[in-house]
Amino acid sequence: MDSAILAQLGTYGPDHCEQLDYAQAHDYTRRLTESHYENFTVVSRLLPRRLVPHFQHVYAFCRWADDLGDETGDPRKSLELLAWWRGELQACYAGRPRHPVFVALAPTVREFAVPPQPFDHLIDAFVQDQTVRRYQTWDQVVDYCAKSANPVGRLVLYLCGYRDEQRQRLADATCTALQLANFWQDVRRDVVDRDRVYIPEEIARRHQLDLDLMVKVVQVDEKERRASCGSASCSCCSVESAGMRAVRPAYRDTIRELVDRTWGLFQEGRGLWPLVRREVRVDIQLFTLGGESILRMIQKQNYDTLKQRPSLSKAAKLALMVRALAGKLVAGVLPGAGAGGAA
């Protein structure tokens, strides 16, 4: 898979890293943030302007780590690059940032007293991806989310000035839910592009879903799509295989249970909303609303994400922003709105 990040290793990689000053490094992270599509708004126009650069710096770290782990196509190479990236993180915390991302990130880390653990845990998750491709239990998947997703929520809280356990726990619920929604949305893509299955074996068995058979069916179906349409992402083929028809009922039942469990985490995470200041509440709400919208789209497809991947259109994301903004405006005009010490 093509990756703009990997294409830059000759300029900003282990063997050669061009030195940038802070202004150049920040501009690099800004352009990187603006050039990548995400399901959920990374830095919305509603975020307080003073926080935007810091969110961009954190996002750039995540983007690089993600691509180093997922886009090389070679687990051994990914492990080497992730070890290098962890070394760059350690150099940053030792006061010797070298890579442009860390040159930009270092002042953010100092200003908000961000500990290294969230960044380290994210790298741990990408390392785990190189060796673990199947999960037996729900708890194992949730534990993976604690490394791959929850650190992002904690980083957001640090940037917003919050460090307490209560808010971190609620952010963890939201971030785990977001990661899970992404898993159920991307089952086919994970199988085809990365040979990974995040559906827990114990839940699949309960619904008589044979995950090995599902993987084979998806791989065969993808080959047929490529052969007939010339596109790996084509969803227009109307003729489906007998194998796909055979696994679909059990697959739908499995995804239905997983989606139901994920809804509960989103609901728990909503408890964070009244505990943060209004100026950042909208952006935090957008993450939840975006994830919940993905779950609704999965439900509308009758839980069949093997045939078509649900994704938010630009219009849908705009609608979410308008909805969140309306809540912000109401909170600003209604007496007593936004109480609880978070205004």
matplotlib code that plots the C-alpha trace (Angstrom):
import matplotlib.pyplot as plt

x = [0.0, 1.3, 2.3, 3.4, 5.1, 7.2, 8.1, 9.7, 12.1, 14.9, 14.5, 13.4, 14.3, 16.8, 19.6, 19.2, 17.0, 17.0, 17.1, 14.2, 13.8, 10.6, 8.7, 9.5, 8.7, 5.3, 4.5, 5.4, 2.9, 0.2, 0.5, 0.6, -2.6, -4.5, -3.5, -4.8, -8.5, -9.9, -13.4, -13.4, -12.4, -8.8, -8.5, -11.9, -12.4, -14.2, -11.1, -9.6, -6.9, -4.2, -4.6, -4.6, -0.8, -0.5, -3.2, -1.4, 1.9, 0.3, -1.5, 1.7, 3.3, 0.3, 0.3, 4.0, 3.7, 0.6, 2.2, 5.5, 3.5, 0.9, 2.2, 5.5, 4.0, 6.9, 6.6, 10.3, 10.9, 8.0, 9.5, 12.9, 11.2, 9.1, 12.2, 13.8, 10.6, 10.7, 14.3, 13.3, 10.7, 13.2, 15.6, 12.7, 12.1, 15.9, 15.8, 17.4, 14.6, 15.9, 12.9, 10.6, 7.7, 9.5, 11.1, 7.4, 6.2, 8.9, 7.4, 4.0, 5.3, 6.9, 4.0, 1.4, 3.7, 2.7, 4.3, 5.9, 3.6, 0.8, 3.2, 5.0, 1.8, 0.8, 4.1, 3.5, 0.2, 1.8, 4.5, 1.8, 0.2, 3.3, 3.0, -0.7, -3.2, -6.1, -7.8, -9.5, -11.5, -13.3, -11.0, -8.0, -9.4, -10.2, -6.7, -5.3, -7.5, -6.0, -2.7, -3.9, -6.7, -6.9, -3.6, -5.0, -7.8, -5.4, -3.2, -6.3, -7.1, -3.5, -3.7, -7.1, -5.6, -7.1, -5.1, -7.5, -8.4, -12.2, -11.9, -9.2, -11.5, -14.4, -12.1, -10.8, -14.4, -14.9, -11.6, -12.1, -15.5, -14.0, -11.4, -14.0, -16.3, -13.4, -12.7, -16.3, -16.3, -13.1, -13.3, -12.8, -10.0, -8.1, -8.3, -7.3, -4.7, -3.2, -4.3, -5.7, -9.0, -10.1, -13.4, -12.9, -13.0, -15.2, -18.0, -17.7, -18.0, -21.1, -22.8, -21.3, -19.0, -15.9, -13.3, -10.9, -13.6, -14.6, -11.0, -10.8, -14.1, -13.1, -9.8, -11.4, -14.1, -11.4, -9.5, -12.7, -13.4, -10.0, -10.2, -13.7, -13.5, -9.8, -10.2, -9.4, -12.0, -14.9, -18.2, -20.3, -20.2, -23.7, -22.8, -21.5, -20.0, -21.7, -19.1, -20.1, -23.7, -22.9, -21.0, -23.2, -25.9, -23.4, -21.3, -24.2, -25.2, -21.6, -21.2, -24.6, -23.4, -20.1, -21.9, -24.3, -21.3, -19.7, -22.8, -22.5, -18.9, -20.0, -22.8, -20.4, -18.0, -20.6, -20.2, -17.1, -19.0, -20.2, -16.7, -14.8, -14.8, -17.3, -14.5, -13.2, -16.4, -17.6, -14.5, -14.7, -18.4, -17.5, -15.4, -18.3, -20.9, -18.8, -18.2, -21.9, -22.8, -20.6, -22.4, -25.8, -24.5, -23.5, -27.0, -28.6, -26.5, -28.0, -24.5, -23.0, -19.7, -18.1, -19.8, -19.5, -17.5, -19.6, -18.0, -19.0, -19.5, -18.4, -22.1, -22.5, -19.5, -20.8, -24.1, -22.3, -20.4, -23.6, -25.3, -22.4, -22.1, -25.8, -25.3, -22.4, -24.6, -27.5, -25.0, -24.0, -27.4, -29.5, -29.3, -27.3, -26.1, -22.6, -22.6, -20.4, -17.2, -16.4, -17.5]
y = [0.0, 3.5, 5.6, 9.2, 8.6, 5.7, 7.7, 10.3, 7.8, 8.9, 12.5, 11.9, 8.3, 6.3, 6.6, 10.3, 12.9, 16.4, 18.9, 21.5, 24.3, 24.6, 26.7, 24.4, 21.3, 22.8, 23.6, 20.0, 18.6, 21.0, 19.9, 16.3, 16.7, 18.5, 16.0, 12.8, 11.7, 10.3, 9.1, 11.4, 15.1, 15.4, 19.1, 20.7, 24.4, 24.6, 23.8, 26.8, 28.2, 28.1, 24.3, 23.5, 23.3, 21.0, 18.6, 18.7, 17.7, 14.7, 13.7, 13.7, 11.3, 9.0, 9.1, 8.2, 5.4, 4.0, 3.9, 2.5, -0.3, -0.9, 0.2, -1.6, -5.0, -6.6, -7.3, -7.5, -4.1, -2.6, -3.8, -2.2, 1.1, 1.1, 0.5, 3.5, 5.6, 4.7, 5.8, 9.1, 9.4, 8.7, 11.3, 13.9, 13.3, 13.5, 17.0, 16.0, 15.9, 15.1, 14.1, 17.0, 15.5, 15.5, 18.9, 20.1, 17.9, 18.7, 22.2, 20.6, 17.9, 20.6, 23.0, 20.4, 18.1, 15.2, 11.9, 9.5, 6.6, 7.3, 7.6, 4.5, 2.5, 3.5, 2.1, -1.0, -1.5, -1.3, -3.7, -6.1, -5.9, -7.4, -10.7, -11.0, -11.4, -13.2, -12.7, -15.4, -13.3, -9.9, -9.0, -9.5, -7.1, -4.5, -4.9, -4.2, -1.1, 0.1, 0.4, 1.3, 3.8, 4.9, 6.7, 9.1, 10.1, 10.7, 12.8, 14.9, 15.4, 16.4, 19.1, 20.3, 20.6, 17.5, 14.8, 13.1, 9.4, 10.0, 11.8, 9.4, 6.4, 8.0, 8.9, 5.3, 4.1, 6.5, 5.6, 1.9, 2.2, 4.2, 1.6, -1.2, 0.7, 0.9, -2.8, -3.8, -1.3, -2.6, -6.4, -6.9, -4.4, -5.8, -9.3, -8.3, -5.7, -6.9, -10.5, -9.5, -10.4, -8.5, -10.4, -12.4, -16.2, -16.8, -14.6, -15.9, -19.4, -18.5, -17.5, -20.4, -18.2, -20.0, -17.2, -19.3, -19.9, -16.2, -15.2, -17.6, -16.4, -12.7, -13.4, -15.3, -12.7, -9.9, -11.8, -12.1, -8.4, -7.4, -9.7, -8.6, -4.9, -4.1, -2.5, -3.8, -1.5, -2.1, -2.6, -2.7, -6.4, -7.8, -11.5, -13.0, -16.4, -19.3, -19.0, -15.4, -16.3, -19.2, -17.1, -14.0, -15.1, -16.0, -13.0, -10.7, -12.2, -11.9, -8.2, -7.5, -8.6, -6.8, -3.6, -3.9, -4.2, -1.2, 1.0, 0.5, 1.9, 5.0, 5.6, 5.3, 7.7, 10.4, 11.0, 12.9, 15.7, 17.8, 17.4, 19.4, 23.1, 24.2, 25.4, 21.8, 19.9, 20.1, 18.4, 15.7, 15.2, 14.9, 11.9, 10.1, 11.2, 10.1, 6.7, 6.3, 7.2, 4.4, 2.0, 3.2, 2.7, -0.8, -1.4, 0.0, -2.5, -5.2, -5.8, -6.9, -5.0, -7.7, -6.6, -2.8, -0.7, 2.0, 5.4, 9.0, 11.3, 14.9, 15.9, 13.5, 14.9, 18.4, 17.4, 16.0, 19.3, 21.3, 19.1, 19.5, 23.2, 23.6, 22.0, 24.4, 27.4, 26.1, 25.6, 29.2, 30.8, 28.6, 29.4, 26.8, 25.1, 23.6, 23.5, 21.2, 23.2, 22.6, 25.9]
z = [0.0, -0.9, 2.1, 2.0, 5.3, 4.1, 1.0, 3.4, 5.1, 2.8, 4.2, 7.7, 8.4, 10.4, 8.0, 7.3, 9.1, 7.7, 10.6, 10.8, 13.2, 15.2, 12.7, 9.9, 12.0, 13.1, 9.4, 8.6, 11.2, 10.0, 6.4, 7.5, 9.5, 6.8, 4.1, 5.7, 5.7, 8.9, 9.9, 12.8, 12.8, 14.0, 14.4, 13.9, 13.2, 16.5, 18.6, 20.5, 18.2, 20.8, 21.0, 17.3, 16.9, 19.8, 18.4, 15.1, 16.8, 18.6, 15.4, 13.4, 16.0, 15.7, 11.9, 11.6, 14.1, 12.4, 9.0, 10.3, 11.8, 9.1, 5.7, 5.1, 4.3, 6.2, 9.9, 10.5, 8.8, 10.8, 14.0, 13.1, 12.2, 15.3, 17.5, 15.7, 16.3, 20.0, 20.1, 18.6, 21.3, 24.0, 22.5, 22.6, 26.3, 26.9, 25.4, 22.1, 19.5, 16.0, 13.8, 12.7, 14.5, 17.8, 17.2, 17.0, 19.8, 22.4, 23.3, 23.6, 25.9, 28.1, 28.2, 29.1, 31.2, 29.0, 30.3, 27.8, 28.6, 26.2, 23.3, 24.4, 24.7, 21.2, 19.9, 21.9, 20.1, 16.7, 17.8, 18.9, 15.5, 13.9, 15.8, 16.9, 14.2, 16.0, 19.4, 21.4, 23.8, 24.1, 27.0, 24.8, 22.2, 24.8, 26.3, 22.8, 22.6, 25.9, 24.1, 20.6, 21.3, 25.0, 25.0, 22.4, 24.7, 27.5, 25.3, 24.4, 28.1, 28.9, 26.1, 27.5, 31.0, 32.7, 34.5, 36.9, 36.9, 36.5, 33.2, 32.0, 32.7, 30.8, 27.9, 27.8, 27.3, 24.4, 22.8, 23.2, 21.6, 18.7, 18.1, 18.2, 15.8, 13.4, 13.7, 12.9, 10.0, 8.6, 9.0, 5.2, 4.9, 7.8, 6.3, 2.8, 3.6, 6.9, 7.5, 10.8, 12.5, 15.6, 16.0, 19.2, 18.6, 21.6, 20.3, 16.7, 18.0, 19.9, 16.6, 14.6, 12.6, 11.4, 11.3, 9.2, 6.6, 6.7, 5.9, 3.0, 1.6, 1.8, 0.2, -2.7, -3.1, -3.2, -5.9, -8.0, -7.6, -8.7, -11.7, -12.8, -11.9, -11.8, -8.4, -4.9, -3.4, -5.8, -4.2, -7.3, -8.0, -7.7, -8.0, -4.8, -4.1, -2.4, 0.4, 1.1, 1.2, 3.6, 6.2, 6.1, 8.6, 11.3, 10.5, 10.9, 14.3, 15.4, 14.4, 16.0, 19.4, 19.0, 18.0, 21.0, 23.3, 21.7, 22.2, 25.9, 25.9, 23.9, 26.4, 29.4, 27.7, 27.3, 31.0, 30.1, 28.2, 31.2, 32.9, 30.3, 29.4, 26.7, 24.4, 23.9, 24.6, 20.9, 19.6, 22.2, 21.4, 17.7, 18.3, 20.0, 17.5, 14.6, 16.1, 17.0, 13.4, 12.1, 14.4, 13.0, 9.4, 10.3, 11.7, 8.5, 6.5, 8.6, 10.2, 6.9, 6.6, 4.5, 1.3, 1.8, 4.2, 5.9, 6.0, 6.8, 3.9, 4.1, 4.4, 7.3, 9.1, 8.5, 10.0, 13.1, 13.5, 13.2, 15.8, 18.2, 17.6, 18.3, 21.6, 22.3, 21.5, 23.7, 26.6, 26.2, 26.4, 28.7, 32.4, 34.3, 31.2, 31.4, 35.2, 37.2, 37.2, 33.5, 32.0]

ax = plt.figure().add_subplot(projection="3d")
ax.plot(x, y, z, "-o")
ax.set_aspect("equal")
plt.show()
